[in-house]
Structure formats: C-alpha cells, structure tokens
Amino acid sequence: MTPAQLSRDKRLGLTWIAKTSAYTALSGDGILADTDTTGAFTVTLPASPSVGDLVGIIDSKSNFATNNLTVGRNSSNIMGEAEDLTLDVDDTNFTLVYSGSTQGWIIETYLNVQNSNSGMRGYIDGLVLSNNGTDGDHDIDVAAGEARDSTNAKTLSLTASITKQIDATWAVGTNAGGLDTGSVAADTWYHVWLIMRSDTGVVDALFSTSASSPTMPTNYDYKRRIGAVLTDGSSNILGFSQMGDQFLWGSPIYDVNAGSIGITAVTPTISTPLGVKTIPLFTVITGNKAASQTTLYVSSPDVTDNAVAFPYVTNYSANSGAVAFSYNGALGIRTNTSSQIRVRAALASSSYYVCTSGWIDPRGKDA
C-alpha cells in the first residue's frame, strides 16, 4: 500500500503526512516517519487528548533500528507509563489510541501497510526455492517474499523472483552467479542465503557451504538463511520441492541399506541439510534372521540415549517365521548439525534400512 493509497483509506481514519524532523501530531494524523534522510527525531503526541483520539506511525524508510524515532508523551501516559516511547525496530507501524488518563495512549492495532509480522524475530514469508525449469541442475529459483535478517535488525524484501546459478561466482541480479566462494563441489550441501546491502537496499541471494557465516559480497551486510540444496556426484543440484518449511526429495534417498546394528547405538548420517538441525522425514526397517521378533529405537542425538525397552521403542514386530522385520513410517525426531539420527536394536546382529524422503527446516526462525 502506497502513502497515497493510505491517505485515501477511510477505514484507518487518518490523514497521512510525511515527516523528516520534529513534529507535534494532531489527532487523526498518520505520520510517515523518515529517519533515514535527516536522522533521528521526535514525534510529540497531541496535548490534552480526548478519549478515542488516534495517531498512526509508520517507519517509511525502514530505518528506525539505525536512527530511532522517539514518541513524546506530552504529559500523557503511553501504555500506562509516564515515559516517552523509543521506536528502534525497522518497519514498525501501528496506531495509538487515547484511552483515558490511566493508560493514556495504547497501541490499538498494527497497520496493514505490510505483513504486521514482518518486524518479528524469525519472521519469513514466501521465498520458496525450486529447481529452475531450464537448468535445474545448476540454477535455483527464489520466489518473491520477505524475512527478518539473522540479527533481527532489518526486513529483507525480495519483490520479484530471482534465479541464481550455483556453478558461477556470485554476481548481482537474476540469471547470474550465486556461489559465494570457490567452485561448486560434488556431494555437497549448499545453504541458500537472502542478502541485502543496506546502503542501497538491494536484495539478492547466494549459495554457501556455511550454515552460519557465508562469504558476503562487498557492501552486503545483512543476511538470512532460507533453505539448502544438495549436489550429486556430478555437482548437479538434486531435485526437490518445497512447501513452507517442508522440503521433499524428487526421489527418496536410500541412506542405509542393510546396515549392521545391535544393542549399541549407531548414528547414521542421512540426507538432510548439514550444519543445521532439522526434522527428517524418513522410514526405517529393522530385521533379525535369528529371531522371531525384533525391536528398534530411533532417537535424536540431542536427547539421552536409552536401551530398547518400553517406552523407548520405535517399532516392534513378532512373526511366526524364522526372520522378523519391523517397519515404521516418517518419524518426528530431530537431527544434529551433522545430519545424524541415532538408532539401536534390542538384539545383537540385527540389520536396518533408512530411506529419507525429505525434511522440515525452520530456516532461521529459532535463531
């Protein structure tokens, strides 16, 4: 919604005006506060307000974290406190309504200028990844969207989809290189980062083997991890699809085939992003040729290991034949940052199989 549209929106009941310096608001003013042009300043609330008076405030240049806006209380309380209000989060936008002398000015609602969650820590919307339709082996499409950066200082907004090439050194813009450093490697996880340079506001994307510290292009100072892709033995990106935080392989990957297992736990590596903790989507089968029953316990390396006994049982099977096999579907446990899960059996000389179909990636929401 543009400032012109805001001024015409009678539902807000506000008249929108742009301000770059100190200003005393009137009831019904909507302040498009620009602290980027001339620096921090103060908007003073109306003197002697009446119950129901409204004042709106928007960070029109997404710069409150750098240059704060102070809301002067002008002898009235703000949210029940006899203190001025300092706004220091980019993209802040809300209306204040005067409720009376006790609480004074209170936050009535967040304005529908952009998603009201966009200033919240961990916020991410859109930015869905997909193999490019022309060169899916080397190019990734990033859909339009926005996210808070990893430090919760800026909202990074990608207004149109962009295509980045994993087999070329990073360059700004769509249909351009995306690799932060070196050359693309085989059988390697690459994290996809949304990046921004705050001096120009340009938002782009890059690939990096680092899940925490990508090599940033010159002048790019804000970032957010938005997913990960895996190359195969020929350095081609494996096919996948994404819906929200869920990523599914185009073809499930057989990570463990007839692996040996006994009463001592093992920690197999499965096909989920390296360097971050995810919720893997996988199936597991165990068997024992010498027994008519078999029991298995699958757990996260982040929790205490336990011997296989109730309630530490993932699956159980009893057959009339000489060989027992037990199957369990997708399990809601968590990997460690080495893409490992933990598995142990109730009997020695057992075998097991793991097939991974995808994973759930918080994509920095818990950072």
C-alpha positions in Angstrom: 0.0 0.0 0.0 1.5 3.4 -1.0 1.3 6.6 1.0 -1.3 7.9 -1.5 -3.4 4.8 -1.0 -3.1 5.2 2.8 -4.4 8.8 2.6 -7.5 7.6 0.7 -8.2 4.7 3.0 -11.1 6.0 5.2 -11.1 2.8 7.3 -7.9 4.0 9.0 -9.5 7.4 9.8 -6.1 9.0 9.4 -4.6 11.7 7.2 -1.1 10.7 6.2 1.7 13.2 6.2 5.5 12.7 5.6 7.9 14.0 8.3 11.7 14.1 8.5 12.0 16.3 11.6 10.4 17.1 14.9 6.7 17.4 14.7 3.7 17.7 17.2 0.9 15.5 16.0 -2.8 16.3 15.8 -5.5 13.7 16.4 -6.1 11.9 13.2 -2.6 12.3 11.9 -0.8 9.4 10.3 3.0 10.0 10.4 5.2 8.6 7.6 8.3 9.0 9.7 11.6 9.1 7.7 14.6 8.9 10.0 16.9 8.0 7.1 17.1 11.4 5.4 18.0 13.7 8.3 18.4 11.3 11.3 16.6 10.6 14.5 13.8 12.9 15.6 10.8 13.1 17.9 7.1 13.0 17.1 5.2 14.5 20.0 1.7 13.3 20.8 -1.2 15.8 21.0 -1.7 17.9 24.1 -4.9 17.5 26.1 -6.2 14.5 24.1 -9.7 13.2 24.2 -10.7 9.5 24.6 -10.7 7.9 21.1 -8.1 10.3 19.5 -5.9 8.4 17.1 -2.3 8.9 15.8 -0.6 6.5 13.3 3.1 6.0 12.9 5.0 4.2 10.1 8.7 3.7 9.5 8.5 4.9 5.9 12.2 4.2 5.2 12.8 1.1 7.2 15.4 2.8 9.3 14.2 3.0 12.9 16.9 0.5 14.0 19.6 2.8 12.8 18.0 6.2 13.6 15.4 5.8 16.3 12.1 7.6 16.4 11.0 9.0 19.8 7.3 9.3 20.5 7.0 12.1 23.0 4.2 11.6 25.5 3.4 15.3 26.0 2.3 14.8 29.7 0.1 11.8 28.9 0.9 8.2 29.7 1.9 5.8 27.0 0.8 2.2 27.7 0.3 3.2 31.4 3.8 4.5 31.8 4.9 8.2 32.2 7.7 7.7 29.7 8.4 8.6 26.1 8.4 5.7 23.6 11.5 4.9 21.6 11.0 3.0 18.4 14.1 1.1 17.4 12.9 -1.8 15.2 12.8 -1.3 11.4 9.4 -1.4 9.7 7.5 -0.5 12.9 3.9 0.5 12.1 0.9 1.0 14.4 -1.9 3.3 15.6 -2.1 4.8 19.0 -5.5 5.5 20.6 -6.0 7.6 23.7 -7.9 5.6 26.3 -8.0 8.0 29.2 -5.7 9.3 31.9 -4.7 6.0 33.5 -3.3 4.0 30.5 -3.1 7.1 28.3 -2.1 6.2 24.7 -2.2 2.5 23.9 -1.4 0.5 20.8 -4.7 -0.2 19.1 -3.6 -2.2 16.0 -0.8 -2.7 13.6 -1.5 -1.1 10.2 -2.0 -3.1 7.1 0.9 -1.5 5.3 2.8 -4.7 5.1 2.6 -8.0 6.9 2.3 -7.0 10.6 4.6 -9.9 11.5 7.4 -8.6 9.4 9.2 -6.9 12.4 9.0 -10.1 14.5 12.2 -12.1 15.2 12.5 -15.1 12.9 9.7 -13.8 10.5 9.8 -15.3 7.0 7.2 -15.4 4.3 7.4 -16.7 0.7 11.0 -17.1 -0.6 10.2 -20.7 -1.8 13.1 -22.4 -3.5 12.8 -24.6 -6.6 14.9 -26.1 -9.4 14.9 -23.8 -12.4 12.8 -25.1 -15.3 15.6 -24.5 -17.9 18.7 -25.6 -16.0 17.5 -27.3 -12.8 20.9 -29.0 -12.4 22.7 -25.7 -11.7 20.1 -23.0 -11.2 17.7 -22.3 -8.3 14.7 -20.0 -8.4 13.9 -18.0 -5.3 10.3 -16.8 -5.2 9.4 -13.3 -4.0 9.0 -12.9 -0.3 10.5 -11.3 2.8 12.2 -12.2 6.0 13.9 -10.6 9.1 17.6 -10.8 8.9 19.6 -13.1 11.2 20.2 -10.2 13.7 16.5 -9.0 13.7 17.6 -5.6 12.6 16.3 -5.4 9.0 13.4 -6.8 6.9 14.8 -8.2 3.7 12.2 -7.9 0.9 12.6 -9.7 -2.4 9.9 -8.0 -4.5 10.3 -10.3 -7.6 11.6 -13.9 -8.1 15.3 -14.3 -8.8 17.3 -17.1 -10.4 20.9 -17.8 -9.1 23.5 -20.1 -10.6 25.4 -22.4 -8.3 28.1 -23.1 -10.9 29.2 -19.5 -11.2 30.8 -16.9 -8.8 28.2 -14.6 -7.3 27.2 -11.5 -9.2 24.3 -9.2 -8.5 20.9 -9.8 -10.2 18.8 -12.6 -11.6 20.2 -15.2 -14.0 23.6 -14.5 -12.5 26.2 -16.4 -10.5 25.3 -17.3 -6.9 28.3 -19.1 -5.3 30.0 -17.1 -2.5 33.4 -18.6 -3.0 35.3 -21.3 -4.9 33.8 -23.8 -7.3 30.7 -26.0 -6.9 31.6 -29.4 -5.4 30.1 -32.8 -5.7 28.0 -34.4 -3.0 27.9 -31.1 -1.0 25.2 -29.2 0.9 24.9 -25.6 -0.1 22.8 -23.2 2.1 20.8 -20.6 0.3 21.0 -17.1 1.8 18.9 -14.0 1.2 21.3 -11.0 1.4 20.9 -7.2 1.4 23.2 -4.2 1.2 21.8 -1.5 3.5 23.3 1.4 1.7 21.2 0.8 -1.4 18.5 -1.6 -0.2 19.3 -4.1 -2.9 18.3 -7.7 -2.0 19.8 -10.8 -3.7 20.6 -14.4 -2.9 23.7 -16.6 -2.7 24.9 -20.2 -2.1 27.4 -21.1 0.6 28.6 -24.3 2.3 28.4 -22.3 5.6 25.2 -22.6 7.6 26.1 -19.6 9.7 28.8 -17.3 8.0 28.6 -17.1 4.2 31.3 -15.1 2.4 29.3 -11.9 1.8 29.8 -9.8 -1.4 31.3 -6.3 -0.9 28.9 -3.9 0.9 26.3 -6.6 1.7 25.8 -6.5 5.4 22.5 -8.3 6.2 21.6 -12.0 5.6 19.1 -14.7 6.3 19.3 -18.5 5.6 16.2 -19.5 3.7 17.0 -23.2 2.8 19.5 -25.6 1.5 20.3 -27.7 -1.6 22.4 -30.8 -2.2 24.6 -31.6 -5.2 25.1 -35.2 -6.5 28.3 -36.9 -7.6 28.4 -34.8 -10.8 27.9 -31.5 -8.9 24.3 -31.2 -10.1 21.6 -30.0 -7.7 19.3 -32.8 -6.7 15.6 -32.3 -7.5 13.3 -31.3 -4.7 10.1 -29.4 -3.9 9.3 -27.0 -1.1 6.1 -26.0 0.7 6.7 -23.7 3.6 9.3 -25.3 5.9 8.9 -28.7 4.3 11.3 -30.0 1.6 10.7 -33.2 -0.2 13.2 -35.1 -2.4 12.1 -35.6 -6.0 13.1 -39.3 -5.4 13.6 -40.6 -1.8 17.2 -41.4 -0.9 18.2 -44.8 0.5 20.7 -43.7 3.2 21.2 -47.0 4.9 20.9 -50.4 3.1 21.2 -53.5 5.4 23.3 -51.6 7.9 24.6 -53.7 10.9 23.1 -52.8 14.3 23.0 -54.3 17.7 22.3 -53.2 21.3 24.9 -50.4 21.0 23.6 -47.2 19.3 24.8 -46.0 15.9 24.5 -42.6 14.4 24.0 -42.8 10.7 24.2 -39.7 8.5 21.0 -39.1 6.4 20.1 -36.8 3.5 19.2 -33.7 5.4 21.0 -30.3 5.4 24.4 -30.3 7.0 25.2 -27.6 9.6 21.6 -27.1 10.9 19.2 -29.2 12.9 16.1 -30.3 11.0 13.2 -32.7 11.4 13.9 -35.6 9.0 11.1 -37.3 7.1 12.1 -40.9 6.7 11.1 -44.6 7.0 13.1 -47.2 8.9 13.0 -51.0 8.8 14.9 -53.5 11.1 15.3 -57.2 10.9 17.0 -60.2 12.6 17.5 -63.5 10.9 17.8 -65.5 14.1 14.8 -64.2 15.9 11.0 -64.3 15.6 10.7 -60.8 17.0 12.7 -57.6 16.6 12.5 -54.2 18.3 14.2 -50.9 17.4 14.6 -47.5 19.0 15.2 -44.3 16.9 16.0 -41.1 18.7 17.7 -37.7 18.3 21.4 -37.4 19.2 20.2 -34.3 21.2 18.5 -36.4 23.8 19.7 -39.1 26.2 20.4 -42.5 24.7 18.4 -45.3 26.2 18.3 -49.1 25.9 15.5 -50.6 23.9 12.7 -51.2 26.4 9.3 -49.7 26.9 8.7 -46.7 26.5 11.9 -46.4 24.4 10.5 -48.4 21.5 10.1 -47.1 18.0 8.8 -50.2 16.3 8.1 -53.9 17.2 7.2 -56.9 15.2 6.6 -60.6 16.0 6.4 -63.1 13.2 5.8 -66.9 13.0 8.7 -67.4 10.6 12.4 -67.5 11.3 13.0 -63.9 10.3 11.4 -60.9 11.8 11.1 -57.5 10.1 9.7 -54.3 11.6 8.7 -51.2 9.8 7.9 -47.6 10.9 6.9 -44.6 8.8 8.2 -41.0 8.9 9.4 -40.2 12.5 9.2 -36.8 14.1 12.7 -36.7 15.7 15.5 -34.2 15.2 18.9 -34.4 13.6 22.0 -32.9 15.0 24.1 -30.4 13.0 25.9 -33.4 11.4 22.7 -34.6 9.8 22.7 -37.7 12.1 20.0 -39.6 13.9 20.5 -42.4 16.5 19.4 -46.0 16.1 19.8 -49.0 18.3 18.2 -52.5 18.4 17.1 -54.8 21.2 19.0 -57.7 19.8 22.6 -58.2 18.6 23.3 -59.0 14.9 20.3 -57.1 13.6 20.2 -55.1 10.4 18.4 -51.9 9.5 17.4 -49.7 6.5 16.7 -46.0 6.3 15.0 -44.2 3.4 14.8 -40.4 3.6 12.0 -38.6 1.7 12.7 -35.0 2.9 13.0 -32.8 5.9 11.5 -29.8 7.8 13.8 -26.8 8.1 12.9 -23.9 10.5 15.0 -21.7 8.2 16.3 -19.5 10.9 13.1 -19.0 12.9 14.8 -20.2 16.1 18.0 -18.2 15.6 
